[in-house]
Amino acid sequence: MSRRKIYLYTGFMIIVFFIWSSLASGENEEEFTERAKISVRDVGHQLLLANNDSTSLVLPIIKFNNSTYILPFEESLSFEPSRLVSIIENALNKGGLPEHYRVEVIQCEDYEVSYSYEMSASEESTIIPCVGRYLPKKCYTIKVKFTQVKAQFFSKEILLYIMFLISIVFLMDVLYNKRKQTLVSTKNKDIYASIGSFQFYPEQNKLVKAAREISLSKKECELLAIFVANPNQIIKRDELMKKVWEDNGVIVGRSLDTYISKLRKKLKADDTIKITNIHGVGYKLEIH
């Protein structure tokens, strides 16, 4: 597998891990809903007490969506807007809920909005109209909408699935590349070059003639591969020694002549090919 792919998979895993970590330390939707309901219920309790009503029920809080909650009452009530603002602000602050929200007081009989205001963390954006004017005693429901609640697109479970899928894709990619390399290696082993009546298999270090295999040493194979790539051409001694020995950190003297002699013996079964010594220069593989 290429380094680029490894870096890509690693990067994906790191990003997903950090997102998962941030969600793990954050609050999920269910926890937010429970705290919001408790705080809004406390608003209802305080409003009833402000109306000298300690017996009427605060009806179950209705969750319209994750950001909107509706507070109904059993009995009619009246209140002054600034008192409502103070009660709601205190209750939501105690619950650690967002400071950005919009409040609507809705009449039960016709669903008209009798009063509304908006709160923001900055005073400049806060809008509280009609302070000091009492709302008449009626049946009301109060709607609280949090205006900066961000829905979680990813849940921890979804991110775990994504991490799992990335891992599976990574493993499949590794196995595919390994299999591909194996097939290429196997294919390369079947590749041979024809030298007269011989078949030369450089990957398997052998010569084959009429189903008879002739093993080659690693150095013999490397030398023969150079000759096969340059048939009927003079190859200098220095070039052969550099490619076969010096590149591997070993410098030799007469070793080259020894290996050439061994190759000649293994190729002598075919009179159409021979390795000729070019005095003072190098060697040439002659193919007739």
Backbone as CSV, one residue per row, in Angstrom:
resi,resn,N_x,N_y,N_z,CA_x,CA_y,CA_z,C_x,C_y,C_z
1,MET,0.843,-1.190,0.000,0.000,0.000,0.000,0.884,1.248,0.000
2,SER,0.512,2.267,-0.762,1.306,3.485,-0.859,1.226,4.293,0.428
3,ARG,2.267,5.113,0.648,2.276,5.974,1.832,1.108,6.948,1.802
4,ARG,0.759,7.391,0.613,-0.354,8.342,0.496,-1.640,7.752,1.045
5,LYS,-1.902,6.477,0.717,-3.115,5.827,1.229,-3.049,5.647,2.738
6,ILE,-1.871,5.272,3.227,-1.719,5.088,4.672,-1.980,6.403,5.399
7,TYR,-1.417,7.508,4.895,-1.646,8.820,5.505,-3.124,9.197,5.429
8,LEU,-3.769,8.874,4.306,-5.184,9.208,4.138,-6.047,8.481,5.158
9,TYR,-5.842,7.154,5.280,-6.617,6.378,6.244,-6.343,6.849,7.674
10,THR,-5.082,7.097,7.970,-4.729,7.555,9.315,-5.387,8.893,9.620
11,GLY,-5.368,9.803,8.634,-6.004,11.111,8.818,-7.494,10.992,9.087
12,PHE,-8.176,10.125,8.326,-9.607,9.906,8.540,-9.870,9.401,9.956
13,MET,-9.079,8.443,10.389,-9.274,7.862,11.714,-9.048,8.896,12.808
14,ILE,-8.044,9.745,12.644,-7.762,10.775,13.648,-8.895,11.779,13.715
15,ILE,-9.395,12.209,12.540,-10.503,13.177,12.513,-11.742,12.601,13.179
16,VAL,-12.089,11.359,12.817,-13.267,10.716,13.404,-13.086,10.550,14.909
17,PHE,-11.881,10.192,15.331,-11.618,10.001,16.763,-11.827,11.296,17.533
18,PHE,-11.325,12.419,16.991,-11.475,13.690,17.697,-12.934,14.138,17.739
19,ILE,-13.674,13.907,16.650,-15.106,14.245,16.667,-15.825,13.399,17.704
20,TRP,-15.499,12.100,17.728,-16.126,11.203,18.705,-15.789,11.638,20.126
21,SER,-14.547,12.054,20.358,-14.127,12.491,21.689,-14.889,13.729,22.118
22,SER,-15.085,14.665,21.163,-15.813,15.888,21.503,-17.266,15.582,21.822
23,LEU,-17.866,14.615,21.111,-19.241,14.235,21.402,-19.341,13.494,22.731
24,ALA,-18.318,12.692,23.020,-18.335,11.924,24.265,-18.311,12.848,25.466
25,SER,-17.634,14.017,25.316,-17.563,14.952,26.436,-18.720,15.948,26.414
26,GLY,-19.496,15.941,25.353,-20.615,16.865,25.243,-21.915,16.279,25.750
27,GLU,-22.979,16.994,25.457,-24.287,16.592,25.955,-25.112,16.030,24.812
28,ASN,-25.799,14.924,25.045,-26.648,14.389,23.992,-28.041,14.995,24.071
29,GLU,-28.832,14.700,23.077,-30.149,15.319,22.953,-31.059,14.977,24.124
30,GLU,-31.005,13.739,24.584,-31.886,13.319,25.677,-31.588,14.082,26.966
31,GLU,-30.298,14.267,27.273,-29.928,14.998,28.479,-30.397,16.451,28.414
32,PHE,-30.234,17.073,27.224,-30.672,18.456,27.061,-32.181,18.568,27.254
33,THR,-32.910,17.630,26.672,-34.376,17.654,26.789,-34.824,17.563,28.243
34,GLU,-34.215,16.670,29.004,-34.609,16.507,30.410,-34.344,17.779,31.206
35,ARG,-33.197,18.397,30.997,-32.885,19.625,31.740,-33.799,20.771,31.317
36,ALA,-34.106,20.819,30.007,-34.997,21.874,29.530,-36.393,21.725,30.137
37,LYS,-36.892,20.499,30.197,-38.228,20.277,30.768,-38.272,20.653,32.249
38,ILE,-37.248,20.300,32.988,-37.203,20.634,34.416,-37.192,22.147,34.612
39,SER,-36.389,22.838,33.816,-36.287,24.294,33.950,-37.589,24.983,33.561
40,VAL,-38.216,24.528,32.471,-39.484,25.140,32.043,-40.588,24.844,33.055
41,ARG,-40.584,23.675,33.646,-41.565,23.357,34.699,-41.380,24.278,35.899
42,ASP,-40.113,24.569,36.210,-39.845,25.486,37.317,-40.390,26.874,37.008
43,VAL,-40.348,27.282,35.735,-40.943,28.559,35.316,-42.431,28.569,35.656
44,GLY,-43.118,27.483,35.309,-44.549,27.391,35.593,-44.832,27.469,37.084
45,HIS,-44.017,26.773,37.872,-44.203,26.784,39.332,-44.039,28.201,39.884
46,GLN,-43.018,28.919,39.435,-42.763,30.269,39.942,-43.856,31.249,39.503
47,LEU,-44.381,31.090,38.284,-45.461,31.965,37.816,-46.736,31.767,38.636
48,LEU,-47.037,30.512,38.970,-48.216,30.250,39.794,-48.051,30.843,41.184
49,LEU,-46.858,30.711,41.745,-46.610,31.306,43.061,-46.741,32.827,42.996
50,ALA,-46.304,33.441,41.894,-46.433,34.884,41.726,-47.897,35.306,41.640
51,ASN,-48.773,34.364,41.254,-50.226,34.611,41.199,-50.908,34.135,42.478
52,ASN,-50.116,33.886,43.530,-50.646,33.400,44.818,-51.429,32.099,44.650
53,ASP,-50.957,31.254,43.726,-51.614,29.974,43.462,-50.633,28.858,43.804
54,SER,-50.900,28.178,44.880,-50.004,27.088,45.305,-50.655,25.718,45.149
55,THR,-51.817,25.671,44.500,-52.542,24.391,44.377,-52.727,23.934,42.935
56,SER,-52.802,24.870,41.995,-53.011,24.486,40.593,-51.802,23.708,40.062
57,LEU,-52.076,22.876,39.079,-51.023,22.036,38.513,-50.348,22.717,37.329
58,VAL,-49.066,22.468,37.209,-48.361,22.784,35.975,-48.467,21.523,35.121
59,LEU,-49.156,21.638,34.006,-49.395,20.462,33.167,-48.082,19.979,32.540
60,PRO,-48.040,18.732,32.055,-46.799,18.188,31.472,-46.227,19.086,30.385
61,ILE,-44.915,19.268,30.423,-44.229,20.091,29.432,-44.254,19.362,28.084
62,ILE,-44.603,20.105,27.044,-44.683,19.530,25.702,-43.402,19.886,24.929
63,LYS,-42.717,18.855,24.440,-41.531,19.090,23.613,-41.990,19.153,22.156
64,PHE,-41.906,20.345,21.565,-42.303,20.510,20.170,-41.205,19.989,19.246
65,ASN,-39.982,20.345,19.550,-38.784,19.784,18.909,-37.629,19.973,19.884
66,ASN,-36.420,19.683,19.440,-35.298,19.737,20.376,-35.031,21.133,20.914
67,SER,-35.513,22.156,20.242,-35.238,23.526,20.673,-36.465,24.255,21.207
68,THR,-37.636,23.638,21.111,-38.872,24.336,21.494,-39.671,23.529,22.508
69,TYR,-40.089,24.204,23.595,-40.839,23.556,24.680,-42.040,24.428,25.042
70,ILE,-43.179,23.760,25.280,-44.434,24.466,25.552,-44.893,24.174,26.979
71,LEU,-45.214,25.255,27.695,-45.628,25.169,29.092,-47.123,25.501,29.207
72,PRO,-48.004,24.496,29.468,-49.444,24.765,29.645,-49.800,24.861,31.150
73,PHE,-50.930,25.488,31.427,-51.382,25.646,32.814,-52.788,25.085,32.969
74,GLU,-53.095,24.655,34.189,-54.430,24.140,34.492,-55.435,25.268,34.673
75,GLU,-54.970,26.403,35.271,-55.857,27.528,35.571,-55.377,28.789,34.870
76,SER,-56.265,29.761,34.772,-55.915,31.058,34.195,-54.957,31.792,35.130
77,LEU,-54.165,32.700,34.570,-53.237,33.484,35.394,-52.952,34.806,34.717
78,SER,-52.357,35.707,35.485,-51.982,37.017,34.982,-50.569,37.316,35.472
79,PHE,-49.824,38.112,34.717,-48.471,38.450,35.156,-47.994,39.709,34.439
80,GLU,-47.012,40.319,35.020,-46.384,41.514,34.449,-45.147,41.045,33.682
81,PRO,-44.928,41.516,32.447,-43.871,41.013,31.590,-42.472,40.954,32.223
82,SER,-42.076,41.996,32.962,-40.729,41.982,33.544,-40.579,40.869,34.568
83,ARG,-41.693,40.536,35.250,-41.660,39.430,36.203,-41.477,38.097,35.467
84,LEU,-42.177,37.955,34.347,-42.045,36.749,33.527,-40.603,36.606,33.025
85,VAL,-40.044,37.712,32.551,-38.667,37.698,32.040,-37.699,37.245,33.125
86,SER,-37.861,37.790,34.320,-36.966,37.463,35.432,-37.074,35.999,35.838
87,ILE,-38.317,35.489,35.913,-38.533,34.096,36.325,-37.903,33.130,35.313
88,ILE,-38.162,33.390,34.035,-37.627,32.492,33.001,-36.103,32.553,32.967
89,GLU,-35.549,33.753,33.063,-34.085,33.894,33.020,-33.427,33.140,34.173
90,ASN,-33.976,33.293,35.374,-33.397,32.612,36.540,-33.488,31.086,36.404
91,ALA,-34.648,30.597,35.943,-34.842,29.153,35.835,-33.903,28.538,34.786
92,LEU,-33.766,29.215,33.647,-32.908,28.673,32.600,-31.434,28.756,32.977
93,ASN,-31.063,29.833,33.678,-29.671,29.943,34.129,-29.330,28.847,35.125
94,LYS,-30.258,28.559,36.052,-30.019,27.479,37.022,-29.853,26.137,36.324
95,GLY,-30.580,25.954,35.229,-30.490,24.697,34.495,-29.302,24.632,33.542
96,GLY,-28.511,25.718,33.469,-27.358,25.732,32.574,-27.737,25.675,31.108
97,LEU,-28.886,26.226,30.773,-29.385,26.190,29.397,-28.892,27.398,28.602
98,PRO,-28.981,27.366,27.274,-28.465,28.464,26.446,-29.090,29.806,26.794
99,GLU,-28.290,30.877,26.587,-28.754,32.233,26.910,-29.534,32.869,25.764
100,HIS,-29.529,32.201,24.628,-30.275,32.724,23.480,-31.612,31.973,23.383
101,TYR,-32.713,32.689,23.542,-34.025,32.042,23.435,-35.101,33.086,23.154
102,ARG,-36.222,32.581,22.666,-37.372,33.432,22.349,-38.575,32.899,23.121
103,VAL,-39.367,33.792,23.708,-40.521,33.402,24.521,-41.793,33.988,23.913
104,GLU,-42.833,33.144,23.814,-44.139,33.615,23.345,-45.205,33.188,24.342
105,VAL,-46.065,34.143,24.698,-47.217,33.849,25.559,-48.439,33.764,24.647
106,ILE,-49.052,32.586,24.570,-50.111,32.324,23.579,-51.445,32.124,24.295
107,GLN,-52.493,32.789,23.801,-53.834,32.644,24.377,-54.425,31.294,23.988
108,CYS,-55.026,30.603,24.953,-55.588,29.277,24.703,-56.792,29.346,23.766
109,GLU,-57.573,30.408,23.879,-58.849,30.463,23.168,-58.695,30.636,21.661
110,ASP,-57.700,31.416,21.233,-57.563,31.683,19.783,-56.122,31.515,19.271
111,TYR,-55.235,31.092,20.144,-53.829,30.855,19.806,-53.105,32.114,19.319
112,GLU,-53.635,33.268,19.659,-52.950,34.513,19.349,-51.816,34.739,20.344
113,VAL,-50.755,35.378,19.888,-49.624,35.678,20.763,-49.916,36.962,21.527
114,SER,-50.089,36.843,22.853,-50.379,38.013,23.676,-49.127,38.798,24.011
115,TYR,-48.018,38.073,24.117,-46.780,38.747,24.493,-45.604,37.887,24.030
116,SER,-44.531,38.551,23.637,-43.328,37.808,23.247,-42.099,38.683,23.444
117,TYR,-40.967,38.038,23.608,-39.701,38.762,23.715,-38.564,37.805,23.356
118,GLU,-37.379,38.388,23.160,-36.222,37.588,22.805,-35.034,37.963,23.676
119,MET,-34.326,36.941,24.167,-33.154,37.146,25.008,-31.906,36.718,24.257
120,SER,-30.830,37.467,24.493,-29.553,37.145,23.874,-28.450,37.362,24.885
121,ALA,-27.288,36.748,24.630,-26.160,36.921,25.543,-25.689,38.370,25.548
122,SER,-25.897,39.074,24.441,-25.527,40.491,24.382,-26.758,41.356,24.606
123,GLU,-26.628,42.376,25.405,-27.760,43.239,25.737,-28.304,43.951,24.506
124,GLU,-27.416,44.240,23.545,-27.857,44.952,22.339,-28.872,44.145,21.534
125,SER,-28.746,42.788,21.597,-29.639,41.931,20.815,-30.877,41.503,21.592
126,THR,-30.953,41.863,22.863,-32.093,41.470,23.701,-33.272,42.416,23.458
127,ILE,-34.454,41.838,23.241,-35.669,42.636,22.979,-36.729,42.250,24.001
128,ILE,-37.105,43.234,24.887,-38.138,42.984,25.909,-39.125,44.148,25.863
129,PRO,-40.211,43.997,25.112,-41.196,45.093,24.988,-42.246,45.057,26.113
130,CYS,-43.017,46.137,26.189,-44.226,46.209,27.036,-43.968,45.954,28.518
131,VAL,-42.774,46.327,29.003,-42.494,46.140,30.428,-43.413,47.059,31.240
132,GLY,-44.009,46.529,32.307,-44.883,47.304,33.191,-46.366,47.171,32.888
133,ARG,-46.714,46.504,31.773,-48.130,46.349,31.412,-48.582,44.925,31.739
134,TYR,-49.482,44.798,32.686,-49.976,43.481,33.092,-50.808,42.845,31.990
135,LEU,-50.601,41.541,31.805,-51.469,40.786,30.904,-52.728,40.393,31.671
136,PRO,-53.922,40.515,31.057,-55.168,40.165,31.761,-55.190,38.684,32.135
137,LYS,-55.951,38.371,33.133,-56.036,36.984,33.602,-56.780,36.132,32.568
138,LYS,-56.038,35.185,32.025,-56.591,34.308,30.989,-55.879,32.966,31.033
139,CYS,-56.369,32.084,30.149,-55.664,30.813,29.965,-54.559,31.045,28.953
140,TYR,-53.306,30.763,29.376,-52.144,30.959,28.503,-51.298,29.684,28.436
141,THR,-50.610,29.583,27.340,-49.490,28.627,27.267,-48.248,29.437,26.912
142,ILE,-47.129,29.004,27.434,-45.880,29.729,27.193,-44.949,28.844,26.364
143,LYS,-44.476,29.386,25.258,-43.565,28.649,24.383,-42.161,29.235,24.511
144,VAL,-41.196,28.357,24.836,-39.789,28.766,24.949,-39.011,28.078,23.825
145,LYS,-38.399,28.907,22.984,-37.626,28.361,21.862,-36.169,28.790,22.009
146,PHE,-35.279,27.803,22.144,-33.844,28.092,22.211,-33.341,28.306,20.788
147,THR,-32.758,29.472,20.542,-32.435,29.858,19.162,-31.034,29.456,18.728
148,GLN,-30.234,28.910,19.637,-28.878,28.508,19.253,-28.561,27.091,19.706
149,VAL,-29.548,26.210,19.608,-29.310,24.791,19.879,-28.884,24.145,18.580
150,LYS,-27.703,23.537,18.575,-27.171,22.904,17.376,-27.482,21.419,17.392
151,ALA,-28.177,20.989,16.373,-28.481,19.554,16.278,-27.210,18.782,15.955
152,GLN,-27.048,17.663,16.581,-25.882,16.827,16.328,-26.118,15.966,15.088
153,PHE,-25.347,16.295,14.065,-25.488,15.510,12.838,-24.929,14.110,13.043
154,PHE,-23.837,14.038,13.822,-23.219,12.752,14.108,-23.500,12.368,15.548
155,SER,-23.945,11.180,15.755,-24.015,10.634,17.106,-22.774,9.797,17.338
156,LYS,-22.512,9.480,18.593,-21.337,8.660,18.894,-21.443,7.297,18.231
157,GLU,-22.663,6.765,18.157,-22.853,5.448,17.544,-22.515,5.490,16.053
158,ILE,-22.976,6.571,15.375,-22.705,6.691,13.945,-21.203,6.804,13.695
159,LEU,-20.513,7.581,14.530,-19.073,7.725,14.362,-18.342,6.411,14.592
160,LEU,-18.820,5.617,15.540,-18.210,4.303,15.767,-18.388,3.420,14.537
161,TYR,-19.572,3.481,13.921,-19.805,2.724,12.688,-18.859,3.196,11.579
162,ILE,-18.660,4.523,11.480,-17.769,5.057,10.454,-16.346,4.566,10.685
163,MET,-15.891,4.599,11.955,-14.555,4.110,12.273,-14.422,2.629,11.925
164,PHE,-15.475,1.873,12.203,-15.459,0.447,11.892,-15.359,0.227,10.382
165,LEU,-16.159,1.004,9.618,-16.151,0.852,8.159,-14.799,1.247,7.570
166,ILE,-14.197,2.329,8.096,-12.883,2.742,7.613,-11.864,1.635,7.873
167,SER,-11.963,1.014,9.056,-11.045,-0.080,9.394,-11.214,-1.252,8.436
168,ILE,-12.475,-1.583,8.118,-12.746,-2.690,7.199,-12.191,-2.383,5.810
169,VAL,-12.444,-1.143,5.326,-11.942,-0.749,4.009,-10.417,-0.792,3.987
170,PHE,-9.808,-0.340,5.086,-8.341,-0.350,5.180,-7.802,-1.778,5.083
171,LEU,-8.409,-2.704,5.846,-7.960,-4.093,5.829,-8.161,-4.721,4.449
172,MET,-9.316,-4.424,3.829,-9.566,-4.958,2.485,-8.545,-4.424,1.485
173,ASP,-8.207,-3.139,1.624,-7.220,-2.534,0.736,-5.857,-3.191,0.917
174,VAL,-5.484,-3.442,2.190,-4.202,-4.097,2.476,-4.163,-5.497,1.860
175,LEU,-5.257,-6.262,2.079,-5.308,-7.622,1.548,-5.301,-7.627,0.025
176,TYR,-6.021,-6.675,-0.571,-6.062,-6.592,-2.042,-4.674,-6.299,-2.611
177,ASN,-3.976,-5.337,-1.991,-2.643,-4.980,-2.475,-1.655,-6.116,-2.274
178,LYS,-1.823,-6.845,-1.157,-0.940,-7.983,-0.903,-1.161,-9.066,-1.957
179,ARG,-2.448,-9.321,-2.251,-2.769,-10.328,-3.265,-2.265,-9.882,-4.638
180,LYS,-2.427,-8.586,-4.915,-1.978,-8.045,-6.201,-0.473,-8.207,-6.355
181,GLN,0.267,-7.914,-5.267,1.716,-8.056,-5.308,2.118,-9.518,-5.508
182,THR,1.358,-10.411,-4.845,1.643,-11.846,-4.994,1.433,-12.293,-6.436
183,LEU,0.325,-11.831,-7.040,0.033,-12.194,-8.427,1.089,-11.642,-9.370
184,VAL,1.503,-10.379,-9.113,2.532,-9.779,-9.961,3.837,-10.542,-9.819
185,SER,4.166,-10.902,-8.566,5.389,-11.663,-8.316,5.352,-13.015,-9.019
186,THR,4.173,-13.687,-8.926,4.019,-14.989,-9.587,4.117,-14.850,-11.096
187,LYS,3.506,-13.776,-11.597,3.543,-13.532,-13.037,4.976,-13.273,-13.509
188,ASN,5.701,-12.466,-12.700,7.086,-12.164,-13.070,7.954,-13.415,-13.101
189,LYS,7.638,-14.356,-12.204,8.415,-15.590,-12.163,8.227,-16.408,-13.440
190,ASP,7.091,-16.204,-14.093,6.826,-16.949,-15.329,7.426,-16.279,-16.555
191,ILE,7.961,-15.060,-16.380,8.528,-14.340,-17.511,9.952,-14.845,-17.765
192,TYR,10.230,-15.102,-18.999,11.583,-15.550,-19.344,12.041,-14.869,-20.628
193,ALA,13.357,-14.912,-20.806,13.952,-14.383,-22.034,14.587,-15.539,-22.803
194,SER,14.431,-15.532,-24.108,15.010,-16.595,-24.945,16.442,-16.234,-25.302
195,ILE,17.349,-17.182,-25.052,18.758,-17.037,-25.452,19.114,-18.276,-26.242
196,GLY,19.078,-18.178,-27.543,19.299,-19.362,-28.361,18.233,-20.397,-28.049
197,SER,18.662,-21.572,-27.665,17.706,-22.629,-27.313,17.381,-22.648,-25.818
198,PHE,17.939,-21.677,-25.096,17.682,-21.589,-23.653,16.509,-20.654,-23.358
199,GLN,15.875,-20.917,-22.229,14.910,-19.988,-21.653,15.496,-19.507,-20.321
200,PHE,15.674,-18.181,-20.231,16.315,-17.600,-19.047,15.234,-16.992,-18.142
201,TYR,15.120,-17.530,-16.903,14.156,-17.033,-15.913,14.925,-16.243,-14.838
202,PRO,15.037,-14.921,-15.015,15.832,-14.128,-14.069,15.269,-14.112,-12.647
203,GLU,13.932,-14.204,-12.504,13.329,-14.181,-11.165,13.531,-15.494,-10.427
204,GLN,13.801,-16.554,-11.181,13.968,-17.863,-10.549,15.418,-18.350,-10.592
205,ASN,16.311,-17.478,-11.090,17.748,-17.821,-11.145,18.001,-19.167,-11.828
206,LYS,17.486,-19.290,-13.040,17.692,-20.571,-13.722,17.628,-20.417,-15.238
207,LEU,18.257,-21.387,-15.914,18.157,-21.571,-17.356,17.413,-22.868,-17.608
208,VAL,16.633,-22.891,-18.670,15.906,-24.113,-19.023,16.192,-24.427,-20.487
209,LYS,16.560,-25.688,-20.732,16.798,-26.129,-22.115,16.225,-27.532,-22.260
210,ALA,15.215,-27.619,-23.117,14.572,-28.912,-23.371,14.130,-29.574,-22.065
211,ALA,13.440,-28.810,-21.254,12.883,-29.283,-19.980,13.947,-29.567,-18.927
212,ARG,15.199,-29.276,-19.263,16.273,-29.469,-18.286,16.601,-28.123,-17.642
213,GLU,16.562,-28.111,-16.316,16.815,-26.876,-15.585,18.284,-26.790,-15.182
214,ILE,18.842,-25.591,-15.352,20.230,-25.330,-14.950,20.199,-24.178,-13.948
215,SER,20.547,-24.455,-12.726,20.503,-23.430,-11.679,21.619,-22.416,-11.861
216,LEU,21.312,-21.181,-11.527,22.282,-20.099,-11.584,22.433,-19.488,-10.195
217,SER,23.641,-19.073,-9.888,23.833,-18.332,-8.634,23.288,-16.920,-8.837
218,LYS,23.159,-16.180,-7.753,22.611,-14.829,-7.844,23.483,-13.953,-8.740
219,LYS,24.793,-14.029,-8.571,25.698,-13.216,-9.376,25.664,-13.631,-10.843
220,GLU,25.639,-14.941,-11.092,25.539,-15.435,-12.467,24.271,-14.909,-13.131
221,CYS,23.194,-14.932,-12.366,21.901,-14.460,-12.892,21.961,-12.973,-13.211
222,GLU,22.559,-12.181,-12.315,22.656,-10.737,-12.535,23.511,-10.429,-13.766
223,LEU,24.622,-11.151,-13.905,25.481,-10.936,-15.077,24.763,-11.302,-16.369
224,LEU,24.110,-12.458,-16.369,23.417,-12.904,-17.572,22.286,-11.952,-17.944
225,ALA,21.605,-11.397,-16.948,20.511,-10.447,-17.214,21.047,-9.222,-17.940
226,ILE,22.259,-8.765,-17.566,22.857,-7.608,-18.234,23.192,-7.951,-19.685
227,PHE,23.766,-9.153,-19.887,24.109,-9.567,-21.260,22.853,-9.708,-22.122
228,VAL,21.802,-10.297,-21.569,20.562,-10.513,-22.327,19.935,-9.183,-22.730
229,ALA,20.072,-8.182,-21.856,19.504,-6.863,-22.162,20.336,-6.137,-23.229
230,ASN,21.555,-6.606,-23.448,22.433,-5.943,-24.413,23.098,-6.981,-25.326
231,PRO,22.308,-7.733,-26.091,22.899,-8.783,-26.932,23.802,-8.203,-28.022
232,ASN,24.920,-8.943,-28.291,25.867,-8.559,-29.344,26.465,-7.168,-29.134
233,GLN,26.511,-6.735,-27.885,27.111,-5.438,-27.573,28.233,-5.645,-26.554
234,ILE,29.294,-4.857,-26.703,30.404,-4.945,-25.762,30.019,-4.227,-24.463
235,ILE,30.194,-4.940,-23.366,29.906,-4.354,-22.057,31.229,-4.295,-21.302
236,LYS,31.591,-3.122,-20.889,32.887,-2.929,-20.248,32.952,-3.646,-18.912
237,ARG,34.174,-4.074,-18.562,34.398,-4.755,-17.282,33.948,-3.866,-16.109
238,ASP,34.335,-2.577,-16.203,34.005,-1.661,-15.101,32.494,-1.562,-14.893
239,GLU,31.764,-1.559,-16.011,30.300,-1.457,-15.916,29.708,-2.699,-15.265
240,LEU,30.207,-3.880,-15.650,29.714,-5.129,-15.056,30.022,-5.193,-13.559
241,MET,31.246,-4.811,-13.216,31.643,-4.861,-11.811,30.844,-3.868,-10.972
242,LYS,30.567,-2.697,-11.559,29.804,-1.686,-10.806,28.370,-2.146,-10.560
243,LYS,27.725,-2.658,-11.623,26.324,-3.051,-11.501,26.124,-4.272,-10.610
244,VAL,27.059,-5.215,-10.658,26.857,-6.469,-9.940,27.503,-6.469,-8.566
245,TRP,28.631,-5.767,-8.442,29.347,-5.819,-7.167,29.424,-4.477,-6.451
246,GLU,29.932,-3.455,-7.141,30.171,-2.192,-6.443,28.896,-1.571,-5.906
247,ASP,27.766,-1.708,-6.618,26.501,-1.142,-6.143,26.049,-1.800,-4.856
248,ASN,26.565,-2.986,-4.588,26.227,-3.684,-3.339,27.308,-3.497,-2.279
249,GLY,28.222,-2.561,-2.545,29.235,-2.243,-1.557,30.413,-3.193,-1.558
250,VAL,30.582,-4.025,-2.595,31.674,-4.997,-2.658,32.477,-4.759,-3.929
251,ILE,33.771,-4.638,-3.795,34.652,-4.439,-4.944,35.509,-5.692,-5.104
252,VAL,35.538,-6.252,-6.320,36.252,-7.508,-6.547,37.309,-7.343,-7.642
253,GLY,38.216,-8.343,-7.739,39.237,-8.325,-8.772,38.931,-9.361,-9.835
254,ARG,39.334,-10.597,-9.591,39.190,-11.668,-10.578,37.850,-12.381,-10.476
255,SER,36.981,-11.976,-9.548,35.693,-12.668,-9.392,34.869,-12.621,-10.664
256,LEU,34.925,-11.491,-11.365,34.148,-11.338,-12.600,34.537,-12.426,-13.596
257,ASP,35.841,-12.633,-13.804,36.287,-13.647,-14.762,35.839,-15.040,-14.344
258,THR,35.813,-15.291,-13.034,35.387,-16.606,-12.527,33.924,-16.864,-12.871
259,TYR,33.072,-15.858,-12.638,31.635,-16.038,-12.914,31.357,-16.120,-14.406
260,ILE,32.145,-15.367,-15.216,31.982,-15.452,-16.673,32.306,-16.874,-17.134
261,SER,33.367,-17.440,-16.556,33.766,-18.807,-16.915,32.664,-19.802,-16.561
262,LYS,32.019,-19.612,-15.410,30.925,-20.509,-15.004,29.739,-20.391,-15.958
263,LEU,29.444,-19.164,-16.383,28.326,-18.960,-17.312,28.615,-19.640,-18.652
264,ARG,29.843,-19.501,-19.109,30.196,-20.133,-20.385,29.957,-21.640,-20.343
265,LYS,30.328,-22.274,-19.257,30.145,-23.714,-19.123,28.666,-24.084,-19.172
266,LYS,27.810,-23.258,-18.562,26.382,-23.568,-18.514,25.684,-23.271,-19.839
267,LEU,26.329,-22.414,-20.672,25.724,-22.081,-21.964,26.322,-22.881,-23.128
268,LYS,27.341,-23.698,-22.863,28.052,-24.369,-23.948,27.196,-25.396,-24.682
269,ALA,26.047,-25.765,-24.114,25.177,-26.739,-24.779,24.562,-26.172,-26.047
270,ASP,24.653,-24.848,-26.247,24.084,-24.223,-27.447,25.212,-23.496,-28.169
271,ASP,25.570,-23.988,-29.388,26.680,-23.406,-30.144,26.356,-22.037,-30.730
272,THR,25.085,-21.659,-30.724,24.710,-20.382,-31.358,24.937,-19.193,-30.430
273,ILE,25.250,-19.462,-29.203,25.480,-18.354,-28.262,26.804,-18.578,-27.537
274,LYS,27.497,-17.486,-27.275,28.724,-17.575,-26.478,29.089,-16.199,-25.929
275,ILE,29.805,-16.229,-24.803,30.279,-14.989,-24.198,31.736,-14.808,-24.610
276,THR,31.994,-13.746,-25.356,33.331,-13.499,-25.909,34.066,-12.453,-25.078
277,ASN,35.341,-12.715,-24.848,36.196,-11.777,-24.127,36.768,-10.759,-25.110
278,ILE,36.516,-9.479,-24.899,37.086,-8.405,-25.711,38.283,-7.885,-24.928
279,HIS,39.454,-8.259,-25.341,40.660,-8.026,-24.555,40.828,-6.557,-24.160
280,GLY,41.037,-6.384,-22.872,41.299,-5.044,-22.350,40.076,-4.163,-22.262
281,VAL,38.915,-4.657,-22.719,37.688,-3.823,-22.702,36.611,-4.451,-21.822
282,GLY,36.138,-5.660,-22.189,35.071,-6.290,-21.442,34.598,-7.564,-22.109
283,TYR,33.292,-7.770,-22.138,32.718,-9.015,-22.667,31.515,-8.682,-23.559
284,LYS,31.190,-9.683,-24.402,30.043,-9.523,-25.295,29.330,-10.853,-25.416
285,LEU,27.972,-10.805,-25.303,27.155,-11.998,-25.529,26.818,-12.062,-27.005
286,GLU,27.433,-13.016,-27.708,27.177,-13.151,-29.145,26.088,-14.177,-29.371
287,ILE,25.071,-13.771,-30.120,23.952,-14.665,-30.459,23.866,-14.751,-31.976
288,HIS,23.997,-15.944,-32.521,23.988,-16.135,-33.978,22.610,-16.639,-34.434
